[in-house]
Amino acid sequence: MLAAARATDLEHVAAELAAGRLRPVMERTYPLTESVDALRTLEAGRVQGKLVVRVGE
C-alpha cells in the first residue's frame, strides 16, 4: 500500500522529531568495509530497524 505524503503530515513528523518524541530505530551500524554484510542482513529480512553504513569516522 502506498500513501500520498501531505505537507501537514510531514510538518507533524518534523515537529515530533525536533521535540525528541520520535526517534528512528537503528539496529546496527556497519563500517563501509562491511557494507556487503549489511546488504546480506537486509536481504535476509532479519532487520527490525535501520541499518547504517558509516563512510567516515
MMTF fields as JSON, N, C-alpha, C and O atoms, coordinates in Angstrom:
{
  "mmtfVersion": "1.0.0",
  "mmtfProducer": "UNKNOWN",
  "numBonds": 227,
  "numAtoms": 228,
  "numGroups": 57,
  "numChains": 1,
  "numModels": 1,
  "chainsPerModel": [1],
  "groupsPerChain": [57],
  "chainIdList": ["A"],
  "bondAtomList": [4, 2, 8, 6, 12, 10, 16, 14, 20, 18, 24, 22, 28, 26, 32, 30, 36, 34, 40, 38, 44, 42, 48, 46, 52, 50, 56, 54, 60, 58, 64, 62, 68, 66, 72, 70, 76, 74, 80, 78, 84, 82, 88, 86, 92, 90, 96, 94, 100, 98, 104, 102, 108, 106, 112, 110, 116, 114, 120, 118, 124, 122, 128, 126, 132, 130, 136, 134, 140, 138, 144, 142, 148, 146, 152, 150, 156, 154, 160, 158, 164, 162, 168, 166, 172, 170, 176, 174, 180, 178, 184, 182, 188, 186, 192, 190, 196, 194, 200, 198, 204, 202, 208, 206, 212, 210, 216, 214, 220, 218, 224, 222],
  "bondOrderList": [1, 1, 1, 1, 1, 1, 1, 1, 1, 1, 1, 1, 1, 1, 1, 1, 1, 1, 1, 1, 1, 1, 1, 1, 1, 1, 1, 1, 1, 1, 1, 1, 1, 1, 1, 1, 1, 1, 1, 1, 1, 1, 1, 1, 1, 1, 1, 1, 1, 1, 1, 1, 1, 1, 1, 1],
  "groupList": [{"groupName": "MET", "atomNameList": ["N", "CA", "C", "O"], "elementList": ["N", "C", "C", "O"], "formalChargeList": [0, 0, 0, 0], "bondAtomList": [1, 0, 2, 1, 3, 2], "bondOrderList": [1, 1, 2], "singleLetterCode": "M", "chemCompType": "L-PEPTIDE LINKING"}, {"groupName": "LEU", "atomNameList": ["N", "CA", "C", "O"], "elementList": ["N", "C", "C", "O"], "formalChargeList": [0, 0, 0, 0], "bondAtomList": [1, 0, 2, 1, 3, 2], "bondOrderList": [1, 1, 2], "singleLetterCode": "L", "chemCompType": "L-PEPTIDE LINKING"}, {"groupName": "ALA", "atomNameList": ["N", "CA", "C", "O"], "elementList": ["N", "C", "C", "O"], "formalChargeList": [0, 0, 0, 0], "bondAtomList": [1, 0, 2, 1, 3, 2], "bondOrderList": [1, 1, 2], "singleLetterCode": "A", "chemCompType": "L-PEPTIDE LINKING"}, {"groupName": "ARG", "atomNameList": ["N", "CA", "C", "O"], "elementList": ["N", "C", "C", "O"], "formalChargeList": [0, 0, 0, 0], "bondAtomList": [1, 0, 2, 1, 3, 2], "bondOrderList": [1, 1, 2], "singleLetterCode": "R", "chemCompType": "L-PEPTIDE LINKING"}, {"groupName": "THR", "atomNameList": ["N", "CA", "C", "O"], "elementList": ["N", "C", "C", "O"], "formalChargeList": [0, 0, 0, 0], "bondAtomList": [1, 0, 2, 1, 3, 2], "bondOrderList": [1, 1, 2], "singleLetterCode": "T", "chemCompType": "L-PEPTIDE LINKING"}, {"groupName": "ASP", "atomNameList": ["N", "CA", "C", "O"], "elementList": ["N", "C", "C", "O"], "formalChargeList": [0, 0, 0, 0], "bondAtomList": [1, 0, 2, 1, 3, 2], "bondOrderList": [1, 1, 2], "singleLetterCode": "D", "chemCompType": "L-PEPTIDE LINKING"}, {"groupName": "GLU", "atomNameList": ["N", "CA", "C", "O"], "elementList": ["N", "C", "C", "O"], "formalChargeList": [0, 0, 0, 0], "bondAtomList": [1, 0, 2, 1, 3, 2], "bondOrderList": [1, 1, 2], "singleLetterCode": "E", "chemCompType": "L-PEPTIDE LINKING"}, {"groupName": "HIS", "atomNameList": ["N", "CA", "C", "O"], "elementList": ["N", "C", "C", "O"], "formalChargeList": [0, 0, 0, 0], "bondAtomList": [1, 0, 2, 1, 3, 2], "bondOrderList": [1, 1, 2], "singleLetterCode": "H", "chemCompType": "L-PEPTIDE LINKING"}, {"groupName": "VAL", "atomNameList": ["N", "CA", "C", "O"], "elementList": ["N", "C", "C", "O"], "formalChargeList": [0, 0, 0, 0], "bondAtomList": [1, 0, 2, 1, 3, 2], "bondOrderList": [1, 1, 2], "singleLetterCode": "V", "chemCompType": "L-PEPTIDE LINKING"}, {"groupName": "GLY", "atomNameList": ["N", "CA", "C", "O"], "elementList": ["N", "C", "C", "O"], "formalChargeList": [0, 0, 0, 0], "bondAtomList": [1, 0, 2, 1, 3, 2], "bondOrderList": [1, 1, 2], "singleLetterCode": "G", "chemCompType": "PEPTIDE LINKING"}, {"groupName": "PRO", "atomNameList": ["N", "CA", "C", "O"], "elementList": ["N", "C", "C", "O"], "formalChargeList": [0, 0, 0, 0], "bondAtomList": [1, 0, 2, 1, 3, 2], "bondOrderList": [1, 1, 2], "singleLetterCode": "P", "chemCompType": "L-PEPTIDE LINKING"}, {"groupName": "TYR", "atomNameList": ["N", "CA", "C", "O"], "elementList": ["N", "C", "C", "O"], "formalChargeList": [0, 0, 0, 0], "bondAtomList": [1, 0, 2, 1, 3, 2], "bondOrderList": [1, 1, 2], "singleLetterCode": "Y", "chemCompType": "L-PEPTIDE LINKING"}, {"groupName": "SER", "atomNameList": ["N", "CA", "C", "O"], "elementList": ["N", "C", "C", "O"], "formalChargeList": [0, 0, 0, 0], "bondAtomList": [1, 0, 2, 1, 3, 2], "bondOrderList": [1, 1, 2], "singleLetterCode": "S", "chemCompType": "L-PEPTIDE LINKING"}, {"groupName": "GLN", "atomNameList": ["N", "CA", "C", "O"], "elementList": ["N", "C", "C", "O"], "formalChargeList": [0, 0, 0, 0], "bondAtomList": [1, 0, 2, 1, 3, 2], "bondOrderList": [1, 1, 2], "singleLetterCode": "Q", "chemCompType": "L-PEPTIDE LINKING"}, {"groupName": "LYS", "atomNameList": ["N", "CA", "C", "O"], "elementList": ["N", "C", "C", "O"], "formalChargeList": [0, 0, 0, 0], "bondAtomList": [1, 0, 2, 1, 3, 2], "bondOrderList": [1, 1, 2], "singleLetterCode": "K", "chemCompType": "L-PEPTIDE LINKING"}],
  "groupTypeList": [0, 1, 2, 2, 2, 3, 2, 4, 5, 1, 6, 7, 8, 2, 2, 6, 1, 2, 2, 9, 3, 1, 3, 10, 8, 0, 6, 3, 4, 11, 10, 1, 4, 6, 12, 8, 5, 2, 1, 3, 4, 1, 6, 2, 9, 3, 8, 13, 9, 14, 1, 8, 8, 3, 8, 9, 6],
  "groupIdList": [1, 2, 3, 4, 5, 6, 7, 8, 9, 10, 11, 12, 13, 14, 15, 16, 17, 18, 19, 20, 21, 22, 23, 24, 25, 26, 27, 28, 29, 30, 31, 32, 33, 34, 35, 36, 37, 38, 39, 40, 41, 42, 43, 44, 45, 46, 47, 48, 49, 50, 51, 52, 53, 54, 55, 56, 57],
  "secStructList": [7, 7, 7, 7, 7, 7, 2, 2, 2, 2, 2, 2, 2, 2, 2, 2, 2, 2, 2, 6, 1, 7, 7, 7, 7, 3, 3, 3, 3, 3, 3, 4, 4, 4, 2, 2, 2, 2, 2, 2, 2, 2, 2, 6, 6, 7, 7, 1, 1, 3, 3, 3, 3, 3, 7, 7, 7],
  "xCoordList": [0.84, 0.0, 0.884, 1.831, 0.585, 1.306, 0.371, -0.817, 0.913, 0.121, 0.774, 2.0, -0.029, 0.488, 0.876, 0.123, 2.047, 2.504, 1.815, 1.75, 1.308, 0.706, 1.636, 2.3, 1.682, 2.576, 2.296, 3.23, 1.038, 0.71, 1.217, 1.651, 1.16, 1.676, 3.186, 3.702, 3.885, 5.341, 5.747, 6.739, 4.978, 5.263, 5.077, 5.847, 4.053, 3.809, 4.961, 5.438, 5.404, 6.524, 7.786, 8.517, 8.048, 9.228, 9.172, 10.188, 7.999, 7.851, 8.089, 8.738, 7.58, 7.785, 9.269, 9.782, 9.951, 11.393, 12.15, 13.01, 11.826, 12.508, 12.287, 13.174, 11.114, 10.793, 11.361, 11.282, 11.929, 12.511, 11.501, 11.831, 10.276, 9.245, 9.206, 8.478, 9.973, 10.008, 11.458, 12.178, 11.882, 13.273, 13.317, 12.562, 14.199, 14.348, 15.054, 15.886, 14.722, 15.357, 16.494, 16.265, 17.706, 18.86, 19.337, 19.831, 19.182, 19.528, 21.031, 21.514, 21.754, 23.199, 23.906, 23.349, 25.148, 25.999, 27.154, 27.826, 27.379, 28.464, 29.498, 29.128, 30.79, 31.784, 31.643, 31.116, 32.101, 31.98, 32.576, 32.077, 33.634, 34.284, 33.395, 33.67, 32.33, 31.407, 30.047, 29.051, 29.998, 28.716, 28.081, 26.856, 28.882, 28.323, 27.556, 26.481, 28.102, 27.404, 26.091, 25.085, 26.102, 24.884, 23.813, 22.646, 24.2, 23.242, 22.71, 21.527, 23.568, 23.123, 22.1, 21.096, 22.36, 21.427, 20.09, 19.034, 20.133, 18.916, 18.127, 16.91, 18.827, 18.164, 17.569, 16.583, 18.156, 17.657, 16.375, 15.705, 16.028, 14.789, 14.848, 13.813, 16.037, 16.189, 16.339, 16.806, 15.96, 16.18, 14.905, 13.833, 15.027, 13.903, 13.924, 12.9, 15.066, 15.209, 15.979, 15.905, 16.711, 17.522, 18.939, 19.453, 19.568, 20.983, 21.726, 21.301, 22.831, 23.621, 24.978, 25.621, 25.419, 26.762, 27.574, 27.281, 28.589, 29.431, 30.51, 31.279, 30.563, 31.511, 32.821, 33.885, 32.782, 33.998, 33.884, 32.847, 34.94, 34.936, 34.35, 34.266],
  "yCoordList": [-1.175, 0.0, 1.236, 1.328, 2.161, 3.428, 4.547, 4.54, 5.486, 6.637, 7.907, 8.01, 8.844, 10.132, 10.965, 11.057, 11.561, 12.415, 13.771, 14.378, 14.225, 15.556, 16.454, 16.002, 17.705, 18.658, 18.737, 18.837, 18.694, 18.794, 17.573, 17.69, 16.397, 15.189, 15.284, 14.958, 15.729, 15.861, 16.903, 16.73, 17.984, 19.004, 18.446, 18.766, 17.609, 16.991, 16.053, 16.085, 15.232, 14.319, 15.113, 14.76, 16.167, 17.003, 17.617, 17.683, 18.064, 18.65, 17.602, 17.893, 16.394, 15.317, 14.95, 14.72, 14.897, 14.624, 15.717, 15.431, 16.967, 18.098, 18.118, 18.522, 17.686, 17.685, 16.46, 16.365, 15.529, 14.339, 13.269, 12.34, 13.385, 12.393, 11.255, 10.279, 11.377, 10.368, 10.138, 11.076, 8.885, 8.572, 7.37, 6.415, 7.409, 6.237, 5.117, 5.381, 3.893, 2.737, 2.272, 1.865, 2.336, 1.879, 0.565, 0.517, -0.489, -1.816, -2.005, -2.527, -1.579, -1.81, -0.825, -0.369, -0.508, 0.346, -0.49, -1.184, -0.418, -1.147, -0.163, 0.906, -0.497, 0.313, 0.042, -0.998, 0.949, 0.817, -0.502, -1.095, -0.952, -2.202, -3.424, -4.478, -3.303, -4.411, -4.179, -4.767, -3.325, -2.989, -4.201, -4.28, -5.137, -6.353, -7.144, -7.674, -7.227, -7.911, -7.198, -7.847, -5.883, -5.119, -5.447, -5.63, -5.521, -5.857, -7.283, -7.535, -8.194, -9.575, -9.644, -10.349, -8.917, -8.884, -8.302, -8.825, -7.234, -6.597, -7.529, -7.654, -8.177, -9.078, -10.303, -10.864, -10.721, -11.888, -11.578, -12.489, -10.295, -9.908, -9.978, -10.103, -9.899, -10.004, -8.643, -8.565, -7.598, -6.25, -5.723, -5.743, -5.253, -4.682, -3.153, -2.518, -2.569, -1.111, -0.746, -1.443, 0.338, 0.795, 0.284, 0.15, -0.001, -0.324, 0.927, 1.617, 1.207, 2.383, 1.917, 1.076, 2.461, 2.187, 3.46, 4.501, 3.356, 4.504, 4.675, 3.752, 5.862, 6.138, 6.674, 6.33, 7.48, 8.04, 8.046, 7.695, 8.441, 8.488, 9.772, 9.986],
  "zCoordList": [0.0, 0.0, 0.0, 0.781, -0.852, -0.907, -0.48, -0.802, 0.234, 0.675, 0.162, 0.103, -0.199, -0.646, 0.574, 1.543, 0.511, 1.61, 1.511, 0.442, 2.637, 2.689, 3.484, 4.417, 3.118, 3.779, 5.271, 6.067, 5.66, 7.09, 7.856, 9.002, 7.219, 7.867, 8.063, 9.132, 7.035, 7.117, 8.155, 8.863, 8.24, 9.251, 10.656, 11.562, 10.838, 12.138, 12.514, 13.649, 11.582, 11.843, 12.162, 13.087, 11.419, 11.673, 13.067, 13.758, 13.48, 14.818, 15.898, 16.902, 15.712, 16.679, 16.775, 17.87, 15.641, 15.641, 16.388, 17.221, 16.084, 16.716, 18.221, 18.973, 18.668, 20.094, 20.815, 22.039, 20.058, 20.667, 21.04, 21.777, 20.544, 20.852, 19.838, 20.022, 18.789, 17.741, 17.363, 17.022, 17.426, 17.099, 16.169, 16.352, 15.169, 14.305, 15.075, 15.942, 14.757, 15.38, 14.472, 13.333, 14.982, 14.222, 14.819, 15.946, 14.05, 14.541, 14.681, 15.686, 13.672, 13.703, 12.785, 11.787, 13.147, 12.323, 11.803, 12.567, 10.507, 9.856, 9.328, 8.841, 9.412, 8.707, 7.203, 6.807, 6.393, 4.941, 4.448, 3.492, 5.098, 4.676, 4.868, 4.294, 5.668, 5.901, 5.262, 5.685, 4.246, 3.623, 2.943, 2.851, 2.469, 1.867, 2.926, 2.645, 4.14, 5.229, 5.561, 5.849, 5.519, 5.781, 4.74, 5.087, 3.483, 2.427, 2.587, 2.361, 2.97, 3.187, 4.324, 4.224, 5.387, 6.513, 6.072, 6.428, 5.307, 4.811, 3.898, 4.027, 2.981, 2.04, 2.73, 2.251, 3.846, 4.574, 5.33, 5.817, 5.433, 6.091, 7.606, 8.261, 8.166, 9.618, 10.286, 11.422, 9.619, 10.129, 10.789, 10.184, 12.029, 12.743, 12.727, 12.976, 12.44, 12.393, 11.14, 10.128, 11.209, 10.092, 10.233, 11.343, 9.105, 9.082, 8.633, 7.706, 9.296, 8.98, 8.477, 9.106, 7.34, 6.838, 7.037, 6.448, 7.868, 8.217, 7.151, 6.882, 6.548, 5.477, 6.041, 5.526, 7.05, 7.63, 9.147, 9.71, 9.779, 11.253, 11.749, 12.958]
}
